[in-house]
């Protein structure tokens, strides 16, 4: 008998088009509704059919929010899956599936528990029901609430008619009964304690967290050109456009997308663009226009490995330098990178206030791993979201680019007030008229690149410290590596190691230097050079002693970070 307790890592593997995501959706919904903490993430090849795609689902008695290398239960839907995840298998891994889906090299070497999924699906009426049968099987192993499975199946398939719904429920029941039987017979034992509070929580993806946050922040216009892995935010907004009374435009290219957003902000809207690195590269000139015209804009950039097309369905934190330096000339910008789904909601909402207040481009950096991750969490508190507008009336004597001590000029929109409202991509005077005056050019350059940047920097929030201020080692992370670093440090179990999480990447508040004084600094990043480590050294003068980097297009696992940290501190 194989026994799993408290935290179980399940991996589903098959070809694109085999419905792996359907199984994932049923499992996470039903197990969460049954009172289990769940986490899920997927990795998939850049193809519509074929190849090998896998989904990891962790089911636990405590909150789990990070990717692990360990596979406890593997469910292969085709041959080739075991070879693909070979380095993640161990002696305790149970392969739950049909013998025909296991490569010959592995027969007799893995703990195979044969289950007749195809036979059960055919008994229901068609092999099409195999995925629903498999989902029921795994829920049965946990003795989950079958009513939750039935509820999800009804929602998922109701548009296909009652017969399809009934057949899928029948298939799920056959799988569920088999899962319970495997436990009762002692073939597999799963002991994970339920938490009744989980039932009232919600399941969100990173995509949904960004999208909902943007809506909460007052976004009423979104323009985009599709590019993975960012497109989900745009389609989410489009699906809810009528409900929230917003405009979503799919345009001909990324240049059009950002220029439409700039125009929307100029007219008084709150606009966002969603793209990936290659798309953002095309937006560089418009970023510079936003800098000169002091026109707000919010850009969501979901990173993937580059250069060029790179690995379009994989993950990396390789575009920090891109957004940091995009656009010719010197002008300020704000860069945010949420590390949790809660942060994604609140930061995406606050992004619109910040862009409006400081009249700058603001970039929200996520990545494929982050947008495709989901887990259970408490409902975000919409009451905490502030909706701030910084638009003034263009009264007589209004000067759009008035020279001020903090570098922030009053911003009006056309039609609100008597004066004409001007936006100018040329160097200009305080009224917005073109100028080539040398003295005025100096003042305007300093207004944007020194005074305004200094104001933003002074008001920038400090990073979040998890652990003791007296810790000898500081492990720095930014964006999507938060949870994996958090869990690795918890597993390390040392009081002299603390985590410092940055979700506000630029500009950095000088007061953040105090976190590094007298510490051994370790930076964890999903890129090849350590882009944020370089930024810390440049902006704050911080000496980074160790860089833990990964750049194969895959996310860090808890085990990887733990091993690397042990190599430094032990």
N, C-alpha and C positions, 0 to 999 in steps of 0.2 A: 504493500500500500504506500502511495505517495501522499504526503501531507503538506499543505500550505497554510500558513497562519498569518493573520493580521494585514499583510500587504502582498497582493498577488499581481504579477506582471503577465498579462495575456497578450500574445502577438498573433494577429491574423495575417495571413499572407496569400496572395494570389495575383492573377493577371489584372491589368486594367480592363474594366468592363465586366468583371466577375461579381461585382456588387459588394466588395469588401466594406465600402462606406455605409451601405445599408445595415450590415451586421453591426458595425461600430455604433451607428446611430441608435439602433434598437437596444444594444447592450448598455450604453451609457445612460440612456433615458430610463430604462427599466431598473438598472441597478441603483441609480441615484434615487429613484422613487421608492426603492426598497429600503433605503436608509444607509447606503454605502457611499463613502467618498470615492469619487472617480476622477481620473485624469486620462486624457487621450491625445495622441498626436500621430500624424501619418507621415510616411515618406513614400514618394512615388516617382516613377520614371517619366520622362518627357515624351509620352506617347499616349494615343487615345485607346489603343487596344494592345494586349500582350504585355511582355515584360514582367517584372515582379514589383508589386506594391505591398507595403506592409503597414499595419496600424498597431500601435501599442496602446493597451488600455490597462491602467493600474486600478485595482479595486482594493480599498484599504479601510481600516477602522479609524484612521486619522487622515487629516488633510494631506494629499499628495499632489504635487504640482510640477514635478520634474521628470525628465526622461531618464530611464535606467537602462543599462546594457543588458541586465539579467532578463532571461525569459523563463518563466515558470511553466506556462502552458502555451504551446505553439499549435495553432490550427492552420495547416496548409491546405489550400484549395487547388493546388496544382504542383506538379514536379518542378523542382528548381528552387522552391522556397527555402528548404533546409540548407542548400548550398549557399544561398544568398545571405542567410543569417548565421552561418557556421560559427563565426567568432563570438556569437552571443549565447551559444548553447552550452549547457553544463550537464553533469551527471544527473542532476535533479530535474532537468527539464522534461516535462511530459509532452509528447507529441500526440495530440488528440485529433484523429482523423482517419482517413482511409489509406490502406497500405499502398494503393496505386498512386498516391500523391507523395510518396516517400522515395527518394532516389536510392538505387541499389547500394550505393556506398554507405548509406546510413542504416540500412536494415540490419538488425541484430546489434547495432551500436547505440541506438537511442531507445528511450523508454516509450515505446509506441503503445498507445491505447486505441485499438481499432474501434471506430464507431461507424455504422452504416448510413452515413448522411444521404448518399445518393439513393439508397434503397428506400429510406423513409420519405424522401422527397417524391420519389416515383409513386409510392403508395398514396401520397396525397394527390397526385395527378400529373406532376411534371417535375423535371429536374430544376425548373425555375424556382422551386420552393426550397432548394438546398440551403440558401443563405438564411432564410427565416428559420429553418430547422436548426442550423448551427447556432443562431442567436439564442433560440430557446434552450438548446443544450447547455450553453455556458451559464445562462441565468439559472437553470436547474441546478448546476453544480453549487451555486451559492444559495440555493433555496430561496431565490428572490420571489417577489410578488408577481405571479403570472398575470394578474389584472393589469399591471403596468405594461407588460408586453402587449397584451391585447389592446390596451388603450393607444399605444404608439402605432401598432399595426393599423388600427382603424383610421387614425389621422393620416398615416402615410399613404394608404391605398384606397381611401374612400372615393377618390375621383375615378377609380378604375372599376367601380361597381361592387355590389355586395358579394357577388360570388368570389371575386378575387380576395376581398377582405376575409371572407369565411375560410377560404382555402389557406391563406397565409396564417391565420390563427390556428387552424388545424395542424399545419406544419410546425409552427412554433410549439404547440402542445406536445407533439410527438418528440421533438427535441428536448423539451423541458422534462418530460417524464423519464427520458433516457438519462439525462444529467442527474436527476434525483436518484435513479436506480444505481448509477455508478458510485454515488456516495454511499447509499445504503448497503451496497455489496462490499464496500471497503476498497474499491479499486482506486479511488481518489478521495481524499478528505480535504475540504476547504473550511477553515475556521476563521472567519473575519467578523468581528463584532460590529453590529449595526449602531448607527447614531440616528435616532429618530429626528433630530433637528435638521438633518440633511434633506429630508423629504420636502421641507418648505423652502429650500434654497433653489437657485436657478442654475442652469447650465449655459455657459456662454463660451463662444470662441473669441480669439483675439480680434478677428474681423468684426464680429458683432459688438465687442466692447468699444472699439474705435468708432464704429458707425453710430451706436447709441449715444456715446459721449458727444460726438459732433452734433447730433440732433439736439441734445440737451443744452449744448453751448450756443444754440441759435443758428446753426448752419441752415441756410435756406436756398443755397445753390451749390451744385457739385458738377464739375466738368471733368471728363476723363477720356482717355483712349486705353482700351484693354491691354493689360500687361501683367502676367503673373509675377509675384503672388498678390498683387495689390487689388485686382479686379473685384474681389469679394466685397470690399467696402463700398464700391460704386454700385454693384448689383443689389447690395443690402439697402442702400439709400433709394435706389430706383423702386424696389419692392414696396417701400414705405412712403414713396413720394406723395401719393394722393392723400394718405392718412395724415401726413404732417404738413401738407401744403407747400412742398418744396419743389424746386426745379432740378432735374438731373439730365445732363446732356452728354451723350456719347458723341464725340466729335471726330474729325478726320485724322488728327494727329495730336501729339503732346504739345506742340507749339500753340495750336489753337486752344487746347485745354487751359493752359495757364493764362493765356491772354484773355480768354473769356472770364476767367476768375478775377483777373485784375480789373477788368471792366465792371464786373459785378460789384466788387468792393468799392470802386470809384462811385458807383451809383447808389451805394448805401446798403448793399446786401452783405451777408456773411458767407463767403464762398470758400470752397475747398477743392483741391485737386488730389486725386489718388493715382499713384504711379509707382514704378520701380526704377532701378538705377539707370537703365538705358533710356527710359522715357524722360527721367529728370535731366539727363545730359542734354537733351534737346531743349530744355526749359532754361538753360543757362542765361541766354540773352534777356529773356523776360524777367528773370531774377534780378538782373542788373537794372532793368527798367524800374522794377519795384523799389530797388534801393535808391535810385535817383529821384523818382517821383514820390518817394516815401508813401507808397501805396501798400496797405496790408494785403497779405495773402497767406493762406494756410495750405501746406502741402503734406499729404501723407505719403511717405515713401517706404514701401515694403521691400526690404533688401533681399537680393539673391546673389549667388556668386558670379562675378565677372572675371575679366573684362568681356566686352561684347556680349554675345548671347550667353556665354558661360554655361552654367547649369541652371536652366530656367525654372526647374521645379524644386530646387534645393535651397539651402539656407546659408547665410553668411552675414557678418557685421562689417562688410567691406566698403560701405559708402559714406562713412563719417567724413573722410577727407573730401569727398565729392561735394557734399552739402555745405561743408565748412568753407570751401573756397570757390564754389560755383558763382559765376558772374564776374565780368571785368570791372575793375575799379574797386575801391574800398567802401564798404557800407555794412552796417550791422545786420545781424539776423539772430534768431533764436532757434536752438535745436533741442528737442525733447526726445526721450526714448523710454517709454514705459516698460517696467519690468514685470508687472503683474496685470491681470485683467482689470482689477480695481483701478490701478493707476492709468490704464488705457482709457477707461471711462472718464475719470476726473481730469486727466491731462488733455484729452481731446476736447473736452468741454471748455477748459480754461484757455486752450490755445487761441480761441477766437477773441477772448478778452485781451490776451497779451498782444496779439497782432493788431487789434484795434487801438489799444492804448499806446503802443510804441510805434505804430505805423511801419512795420517791418515784415519781411517774409519770415514765416515760422514753419519749420519742418518737423514733423513727427516721424521719427525713425522706428519702424518695426522690422520684421523679417519673416521669411516663410515659416520658420519654426513657431514664431510668436502668433502669427495670424491663424495658423492651423491648429494651435493648441486649444483645448478646452477642458474645463473642470467646473466643479460645483463651487458656488460662492454665495454669500448673502447678497440680497438685492442692493444695488448701489443706492445711496441716499440722494435722491434728486434734489432734496431740500438744501444740500450742501453746495449745489452748483449756483454760482453767481452769474448773473447776466448783466454785463456792464457795457454801456455804450459811451463812446468818447467822441461823438459828433457834435459840433457846435453850429449855431446859426450864423450864416454869412452876412453879418450886419455891415452897414457902411464902414469902410475903412479896413475890412477884413483882409488879412495877409496870410495866404496859405502857408508860406514858408518863413514865417516870422522867426527871427533869431531869438532864441530863449536860452536861459541858463542851463536847462536840462537837455536841450537839443530837440525837444518835442514841440512841434508847432500845432496850432489849432487846425483840426481837419473838419471841413464842411463837405456837404454833398450837393450836387446840382439840384436846384429847386427849393432848397431850404435856406431862405434868406434872400436879401436884395442883391448882394454882390455876385459877380461871376466867379465860379469855382474853376480853378485851373490845375491841371496836372501836366508836368513837363519832364521829358526825358533828356532835355538839354540842361546844361547848367543854367541857373536862373536866379533872379533876385527874390526878395521876400514876397512879392506879389505873384511870382510864377512866370514872369517874363524872362525871355532868354537874355543872358548877359555873358560877356567875355571879360568883364572887369576883373583884374588880377586880385585886388584886395577882397572883393566880394566872393570870388571863387574860393579863396583861402578860408573865409569865414563859413561858407556853406560846406566845404569839405570837412572842416573841423566840427561843425554842427552835427553832421551825420556820423562820421567815423570816430570821433572822440567824445563829444558831449553826450550824444544819445547812447552810444555804446557804453560809456561810463555809467550812465543812469541805469541801464538794463543790468549791467554787471553788479552794481551796488545792491540792486533789488533782487538779484537772483537767489533762489532758495538754496540752502545748504544740502549736501548729500545726507542720506539716511544711514546712521550707524546702527548695526545690529551686533550687540556684544559689548564688551567692557571698553571704556575709554582708556584703560590702562593696559590693554592687550599689546603684546610685543609685535605681533604680525597683523597687518591690515590687508585684507583681500578685497581688492577693488573690482567691482563689476558694473556694467552699464547695460541697460535694456534687457533683452530677453534672457540673459544668463543669470538673472537674479535668483530664481528658485533652485536651479541646479547647484549654484554656489552655496546658497542657504542650507540645502540638505546635506551637501558634502561637509560643510563646517560642523553641522549638527552631528553627523556620523563621526567626524574626527574627534569630537568630545574634548577639546582643549580650551581652557579658559583664556589662554594667551593668544587666541586667534579670533579676530573680529572681522565682520563684513562691512564694507562701505559701498553703498549702492547709489549710483548716479542715474537719475532720470532726467535731470536738467544738465545737458552736456555743454552748452555754450550760450552766452559767455559765462565763465566760471567766476563765482564770487571769491575774491581774495581771502575772505575769512575761512574758506575751506582748507587753507594751508595748515591750520592747527590740528586737523585730524591726522596729519602725516608726521608731525614732529617726533623725532626719536623712534620711529617705527621702521620695521622691515616691510617694504611695500611690494605686494604681489598683485599683478593685474591679470584678470581673466578675460580674454576676448576671442570671438569667432572670426579672426582674420589673420593674415600672414605676417603683418608688420607690427601690430600693436598700436593701432591708430589713436586710441584714447590714451594709452600710456604716453605716446608722443605729445599729445595735447596737454596732459598734466605737467609734463616737463617744461613745455613751452609757456603755458599760461600761468602756472603756479610755482615753477621752479622745483617741482617734486622729483626726487631721485627714485626711479622705479628699479627695484633690485631684481625682481623676477617677473618674467612674462610667461603666462600659460596660454598658449595660442593653439587654435584648431582651425583648419582651413580646407577640409576635404568635402565641404558641402553638407556635412552632417552636424547636428547639434552636439554639444557636450553631453555626456552622460554623467550621472552622479559619481559613478565609479571612477571615471577618468579624472575628474577634478579632485576627488579624494586621493587618488594615487599620486597625482602631481603635487598636491599640498603636502602629503606625507614626505615626499622627496625633498621638500624645502624645510619643513619644520622639525622633522625627526632625524 
